[in-house]
Amino acid sequence: MPLINQILTIVFSFIYGIIFYFLLEINYKYIYYGNKIYRIIVTFLFVLCNTLIYFIMLRKINYGIVHIYFLFCLLTGYILSNFVCKNLIVNRKKQ
């Protein structure tokens, strides 16, 4: 795989991790509150849609090749968003 495709995929994975965090925050009340059957269905559809979107975009960028470091970048984007939103923004509101 060419280097430019790897770089694009790494950047996309990182950004999609950030997007995934914000989508999870938006859908928080639907996933964690309410009827148990309803939560299972909503969680399943949420994960299915996000996974399909991620792999469709990977297919457009690099013909669907998945490497472990793409998934690490996805996880890093999610963790960084979580850290920024929970620690830095919340601490700023307390001051």
LUMBA-517418 format. One record per atom (N, C-alpha, C, O, CB): residue in three letters; atom name; z, x, y. Coordinates in steps of 0.02 Angstrom, whole numbers, plus 50000, padded with zeros to 5 digits. Each point is the difference from the previous one (the first is absolute). Glycine has a CB too. Layout:
! LUMBA-517418
ALA/CA/Z/X/Y
...
END
This chain:
! LUMBA-517418
MET/N/50000/50042/49942
MET/CA/50000/49958/50058
MET/C/50000/50045/50062
MET/O/50038/50048/50003
MET/CB/50023/49859/49935
PRO/N/49897/50077/50110
PRO/CA/49998/50041/50062
PRO/C/50066/49998/50038
PRO/O/50037/49951/49996
PRO/CB/49840/50028/50011
LEU/N/50136/50074/50030
LEU/CA/50062/50006/50037
LEU/C/50008/49945/50051
LEU/O/50056/49975/50010
LEU/CB/49940/50148/49972
ILE/N/49951/49858/50052
ILE/CA/50005/49948/50052
ILE/C/50021/49933/49969
ILE/O/50038/49963/50031
ILE/CB/49874/50096/50037
ASN/N/50065/49926/49872
ASN/CA/50021/49939/49966
ASN/C/50074/50002/49982
ASN/O/50035/49950/50005
ASN/CB/49849/50036/49950
GLN/N/50140/50072/50024
GLN/CA/50071/50007/49984
GLN/C/50043/49990/50061
GLN/O/50052/49967/49998
GLN/CB/49918/50111/49909
ILE/N/50009/49952/50149
ILE/CA/50038/49994/50062
ILE/C/50001/49928/50024
ILE/O/50052/49974/50020
ILE/CB/49918/50144/50010
LEU/N/49972/49849/49968
LEU/CA/49996/49929/50019
LEU/C/50045/49957/49956
LEU/O/50033/49954/50024
LEU/CB/49850/50064/50018
THR/N/50117/49996/49894
THR/CA/50040/49960/49954
THR/C/50075/50012/50011
THR/O/50040/49954/49995
THR/CB/49866/50049/49923
ILE/N/50113/50059/50095
ILE/CA/50070/50015/50014
ILE/C/50023/49965/50064
ILE/O/50054/49970/50001
ILE/CB/49934/50142/49942
VAL/N/49972/49891/50109
VAL/CA/50017/49966/50063
VAL/C/50003/49925/49989
VAL/O/50045/49966/50025
VAL/CB/49901/50126/50041
PHE/N/50004/49880/49898
PHE/CA/50001/49929/49987
PHE/C/50062/49979/49960
PHE/O/50031/49949/50014
PHE/CB/49844/50052/49988
SER/N/50143/50039/49948
SER/CA/50058/49984/49959
SER/C/50064/50000/50042
SER/O/50043/49957/49992
SER/CB/49899/50092/49908
PHE/N/50065/50000/50143
PHE/CA/50058/50003/50044
PHE/C/50003/49939/50046
PHE/O/50053/49969/50007
PHE/CB/49943/50158/49988
ILE/N/49948/49856/50036
ILE/CA/49998/49943/50046
ILE/C/50011/49935/49962
ILE/O/50033/49954/50025
ILE/CB/49888/50109/50049
TYR/N/50052/49932/49865
TYR/CA/50011/49939/49961
TYR/C/50073/49993/49979
TYR/O/50025/49944/49992
TYR/CB/49857/50063/49967
GLY/N/50153/50048/50031
GLY/CA/50072/49997/49986
GLY/C/50037/49971/50059
GLY/O/50047/49961/49991
GLY/CB/49943/50138/49934
ILE/N/49990/49919/50135
ILE/CA/50031/49972/50061
ILE/C/49984/49925/50005
ILE/O/50044/49960/50015
ILE/CB/49946/50152/50043
ILE/N/49947/49870/49930
ILE/CA/49979/49930/50003
ILE/C/50038/49959/49947
ILE/O/50021/49944/50013
ILE/CB/49865/50091/50029
PHE/N/50121/49994/49898
PHE/CA/50036/49965/49947
PHE/C/50072/49986/50020
PHE/O/50026/49946/49985
PHE/CB/49900/50109/49930
TYR/N/50106/49992/50118
TYR/CA/50069/49989/50023
TYR/C/50003/49941/50048
TYR/O/50043/49957/49993
TYR/CB/49981/50166/49992
PHE/N/49931/49875/50064
PHE/CA/50002/49946/50048
PHE/C/49981/49933/49970
PHE/O/50028/49949/50019
PHE/CB/49944/50134/50069
LEU/N/49983/49916/49864
LEU/CA/49984/49938/49965
LEU/C/50060/49975/49959
LEU/O/50012/49940/49995
LEU/CB/49867/50094/50000
LEU/N/50157/50013/49976
LEU/CA/50060/49982/49963
LEU/C/50054/49972/50046
LEU/O/50034/49953/49982
LEU/CB/49939/50135/49933
GLU/N/50034/49941/50144
GLU/CA/50048/49974/50048
GLU/C/49981/49930/50024
GLU/O/50043/49958/50010
GLU/CB/49982/50160/50026
ILE/N/49911/49870/49974
ILE/CA/49976/49934/50022
ILE/C/50014/49948/49946
ILE/O/50021/49944/50016
ILE/CB/49890/50110/50055
ASN/N/50078/49963/49866
ASN/CA/50009/49953/49945
ASN/C/50069/50003/49968
ASN/O/50010/49974/49946
ASN/CB/49869/50036/50033
TYR/N/50168/50021/50054
TYR/CA/50067/50011/49971
TYR/C/50034/49935/49980
TYR/O/50026/49995/49944
TYR/CB/49984/50106/50127
LYS/N/49989/49850/49973
LYS/CA/50036/49938/49984
LYS/C/49968/49961/49944
LYS/O/50035/49963/49964
LYS/CB/50002/50032/50154
TYR/N/49898/50012/49872
TYR/CA/49967/49965/49945
TYR/C/50012/50034/49933
TYR/O/50002/49968/49947
TYR/CB/49911/49994/50133
ILE/N/50096/50104/49922
ILE/CA/50009/50038/49938
ILE/C/50073/49999/49977
ILE/O/50012/50001/49939
ILE/CB/49892/50072/50094
TYR/N/50144/49927/50013
TYR/CA/50070/50008/49981
TYR/C/50042/49937/50005
TYR/O/50058/50001/49977
TYR/CB/49930/50115/50060
TYR/N/49987/49830/49991
TYR/CA/50040/49940/50007
TYR/C/49962/49940/49973
TYR/O/49938/49999/50000
TYR/CB/50119/50049/50101
GLY/N/49979/49903/49875
GLY/CA/49970/49939/49975
GLY/C/50007/49993/49925
GLY/O/50039/50034/49968
GLY/CB/49881/49970/50126
ASN/N/50040/49951/49879
ASN/CA/50000/49985/49929
ASN/C/49977/50062/49961
ASN/O/49956/50037/50022
ASN/CB/50022/49841/50002
LYS/N/50051/50132/49917
LYS/CA/49984/50059/49961
LYS/C/49927/50001/49977
LYS/O/49968/50053/50002
LYS/CB/50152/49950/49961
ILE/N/49854/49941/50015
ILE/CA/49930/49996/49978
ILE/C/49954/50014/50059
ILE/O/49950/50036/49993
ILE/CB/50081/49881/49917
TYR/N/49985/50055/50148
TYR/CA/49961/50011/50060
TYR/C/49999/50074/50020
TYR/O/49948/50027/50018
TYR/CB/50081/49856/50020
ARG/N/50029/50150/49957
ARG/CA/50004/50071/50017
ARG/C/49958/50042/49952
ARG/O/49967/50047/50021
ARG/CB/50147/49935/50025
ILE/N/49888/50001/49890
ILE/CA/49960/50037/49950
ILE/C/49926/49993/50015
ILE/O/49963/50049/49997
ILE/CB/50127/49934/49917
ILE/N/49888/49957/50101
ILE/CA/49929/49988/50014
ILE/C/49979/50037/50063
ILE/O/49947/50032/50001
ILE/CB/50059/49856/49943
VAL/N/50034/50107/50109
VAL/CA/49983/50032/50063
VAL/C/49999/50076/49992
VAL/O/49956/50034/50026
VAL/CB/50095/49870/50037
THR/N/49998/50123/49902
THR/CA/50002/50073/49989
THR/C/49940/50023/49960
THR/O/49970/50051/50016
THR/CB/50155/49945/49989
PHE/N/49858/49968/49943
PHE/CA/49943/50017/49959
PHE/C/49935/50000/50041
PHE/O/49960/50046/49995
PHE/CB/50099/49906/49905
LEU/N/49931/49996/50139
LEU/CA/49940/49996/50042
LEU/C/49999/50054/50054
LEU/O/49947/50027/50015
LEU/CB/50049/49850/49963
PHE/N/50062/50137/50051
PHE/CA/50004/50052/50051
PHE/C/49981/50068/49972
PHE/O/49960/50036/50030
PHE/CB/50130/49899/50027
VAL/N/49938/50082/49887
VAL/CA/49985/50065/49969
VAL/C/49928/50002/49976
VAL/O/49967/50051/50008
VAL/CB/50153/49960/49957
LEU/N/49856/49936/50006
LEU/CA/49931/49997/49976
LEU/C/49950/50009/50057
LEU/O/49953/50039/49994
LEU/CB/50084/49886/49912
CYS/N/49973/50039/50148
CYS/CA/49954/50005/50057
CYS/C/50001/50069/50031
CYS/O/49948/50028/50015
CYS/CB/50070/49850/50008
ASN/N/50042/50150/49987
ASN/CA/50004/50067/50030
ASN/C/49970/50053/49954
ASN/O/49968/50047/50024
ASN/CB/50133/49917/50038
THR/N/49910/50030/49874
THR/CA/49971/50048/49953
THR/C/49924/49996/49999
THR/O/49965/50051/49999
THR/CB/50139/49942/49931
LEU/N/49870/49946/50069
LEU/CA/49928/49991/50000
LEU/C/49968/50027/50064
LEU/O/49948/50033/49998
LEU/CB/50066/49865/49931
ILE/N/50017/50089/50127
ILE/CA/49974/50026/50064
ILE/C/50000/50076/49999
ILE/O/49952/50032/50022
ILE/CB/50089/49866/50038
TYR/N/50013/50132/49915
TYR/CA/50004/50074/49998
TYR/C/49945/50029/49956
TYR/O/49966/50048/50020
TYR/CB/50158/49945/49999
PHE/N/49867/49979/49922
PHE/CA/49950/50028/49955
PHE/C/49929/49985/50021
PHE/O/49954/50039/49986
PHE/CB/50129/49951/49923
ILE/N/49906/49954/50124
ILE/CA/49933/49986/50028
ILE/C/49983/50051/50054
ILE/O/49944/50025/50003
ILE/CB/50069/49852/49971
MET/N/50036/50137/50068
MET/CA/49988/50050/50053
MET/C/49991/50070/49970
MET/O/49959/50039/50024
MET/CB/50107/49891/50056
LEU/N/49972/50086/49868
LEU/CA/49989/50064/49966
LEU/C/49931/50005/49970
LEU/O/49968/50053/50001
LEU/CB/50154/49953/49974
ARG/N/49854/49938/50000
ARG/CA/49933/50000/49972
ARG/C/49947/50012/50055
ARG/O/49950/50034/49988
ARG/CB/50089/49887/49921
LYS/N/49973/50052/50149
LYS/CA/49953/50011/50056
LYS/C/50002/50072/50025
LYS/O/49948/50028/50018
LYS/CB/50066/49852/50015
ILE/N/50045/50150/49968
ILE/CA/50007/50067/50027
ILE/C/49978/50054/49950
ILE/O/49960/50043/50017
ILE/CB/50135/49916/50054
ASN/N/49931/50037/49867
ASN/CA/49987/50054/49953
ASN/C/49981/49976/49930
ASN/O/50015/50033/49950
ASN/CB/50064/50036/50116
TYR/N/49889/49873/49931
TYR/CA/49974/49973/49936
TYR/C/50055/49985/49951
TYR/O/49989/50003/49939
TYR/CB/49907/50062/50079
GLY/N/50163/49918/50006
GLY/CA/50055/49977/49958
GLY/C/50038/50054/49962
GLY/O/50036/49984/49953
GLY/CB/49900/49915/50037
ILE/N/50057/50163/50030
ILE/CA/50037/50054/49967
ILE/C/50071/50001/50027
ILE/O/50011/50003/50061
ILE/CB/49883/50065/49923
VAL/N/50155/49929/49971
VAL/CA/50070/49999/50019
VAL/C/50033/50065/49977
VAL/O/49996/50017/49941
VAL/CB/50008/49856/50053
HIS/N/50028/50161/50052
HIS/CA/50039/50059/49983
HIS/C/50073/49986/50016
HIS/O/50015/49955/50039
HIS/CB/49887/50123/49984
ILE/N/50142/49959/49947
ILE/CA/50071/49988/50009
ILE/C/50021/50014/50072
ILE/O/50046/49967/50025
ILE/CB/49974/50063/49855
TYR/N/49948/50016/50154
TYR/CA/50020/50015/50069
TYR/C/49979/49944/50048
TYR/O/50028/49995/50055
TYR/CB/49964/50127/49920
PHE/N/49960/49836/50006
PHE/CA/49985/49941/50041
PHE/C/50058/49951/49997
PHE/O/50019/49971/50050
PHE/CB/49857/50044/49928
LEU/N/50152/49977/49963
LEU/CA/50057/49955/49993
LEU/C/50062/50028/50034
LEU/O/50041/49963/50027
LEU/CB/49911/49997/49864
PHE/N/50056/50106/50108
PHE/CA/50055/50031/50036
PHE/C/49994/49989/50075
PHE/O/50049/49989/50035
PHE/CB/49961/50097/49875
CYS/N/49929/49917/50116
CYS/CA/49989/49987/50071
CYS/C/50014/49928/50017
CYS/O/50027/49985/50053
CYS/CB/49888/50106/49951
LEU/N/50067/49864/49952
LEU/CA/50016/49929/50009
LEU/C/50075/49990/50003
LEU/O/50025/49964/50044
LEU/CB/49869/50004/49896
LEU/N/50142/50062/50015
LEU/CA/50072/49995/49999
LEU/C/50032/50033/50061
LEU/O/50049/49975/50027
LEU/CB/49947/50023/49848
THR/N/49976/50058/50146
THR/CA/50025/50035/50059
THR/C/49991/49958/50062
THR/O/50046/49997/50042
THR/CB/49927/50113/49905
GLY/N/49971/49856/50061
GLY/CA/49989/49956/50057
GLY/C/50050/49943/50001
GLY/O/50025/49981/50052
GLY/CB/49855/50048/49946
TYR/N/50134/49943/49943
TYR/CA/50048/49946/49995
TYR/C/50071/50024/50018
TYR/O/50035/49968/50039
TYR/CB/49894/49978/49871
ILE/N/50090/50110/50062
ILE/CA/50068/50027/50013
ILE/C/50008/50020/50073
ILE/O/50052/49987/50030
ILE/CB/49954/50053/49851
LEU/N/49943/49990/50149
LEU/CA/50004/50019/50070
LEU/C/50005/49939/50045
LEU/O/50039/50000/50048
LEU/CB/49894/50103/49926
SER/N/50029/49845/50011
SER/CA/50005/49938/50039
SER/C/50069/49969/49994
SER/O/50029/49977/50049
SER/CB/49849/50003/49935
ASN/N/50149/50020/49956
ASN/CA/50066/49973/49988
ASN/C/50052/50040/50040
ASN/O/50043/49970/50032
ASN/CB/49922/49992/49853
PHE/N/50030/50104/50113
PHE/CA/50047/50042/50037
PHE/C/49995/49988/50075
PHE/O/50051/49992/50034
PHE/CB/49940/50094/49876
VAL/N/49949/49912/50117
VAL/CA/49990/49990/50071
VAL/C/50026/49933/50022
VAL/O/50036/49995/50050
VAL/CB/49865/50080/49947
CYS/N/50082/49872/49967
CYS/CA/50021/49933/50020
CYS/C/50074/49988/49992
CYS/O/50031/49969/50042
CYS/CB/49856/49992/49927
LYS/N/50141/50064/49977
LYS/CA/50071/49986/49987
LYS/C/50046/50045/50041
LYS/O/50051/49976/50026
LYS/CB/49918/49988/49859
ASN/N/50015/50099/50122
ASN/CA/50046/50047/50033
ASN/C/49986/50009/50074
ASN/O/50046/49991/50041
ASN/CB/49965/50067/49851
LEU/N/49929/49958/50126
LEU/CA/49986/50016/50069
LEU/C/49998/49939/50045
LEU/O/50028/50001/50054
LEU/CB/49909/50098/49906
ILE/N/50030/49848/50018
ILE/CA/49994/49941/50042
ILE/C/50066/49962/50003
ILE/O/50019/49976/50054
ILE/CB/49860/50016/49917
VAL/N/50157/50002/49974
VAL/CA/50064/49965/49999
VAL/C/50051/50038/50041
VAL/O/50039/49970/50037
VAL/CB/49935/49982/49850
ASN/N/50027/50114/50108
ASN/CA/50047/50040/50039
ASN/C/49985/49996/50074
ASN/O/50045/50003/50042
ASN/CB/49969/50074/49862
ARG/N/49923/49916/50114
ARG/CA/49981/49994/50070
ARG/C/50024/49933/50029
ARG/O/50019/49997/50058
ARG/CB/49881/50076/49921
LYS/N/50098/49874/49980
LYS/CA/50023/49935/50024
LYS/C/50076/49999/50010
LYS/O/50024/49963/50043
LYS/CB/49880/49983/49898
LYS/N/50133/50094/50021
LYS/CA/50073/50002/50006
LYS/C/50022/50032/50065
LYS/O/50055/49986/50024
LYS/CB/49954/50018/49852
GLN/N/49951/50040/50152
GLN/CA/50020/50036/50061
GLN/C/49992/49957/50057
GLN/O/50014/50020/50057
GLN/CB/49954/50086/49895
END
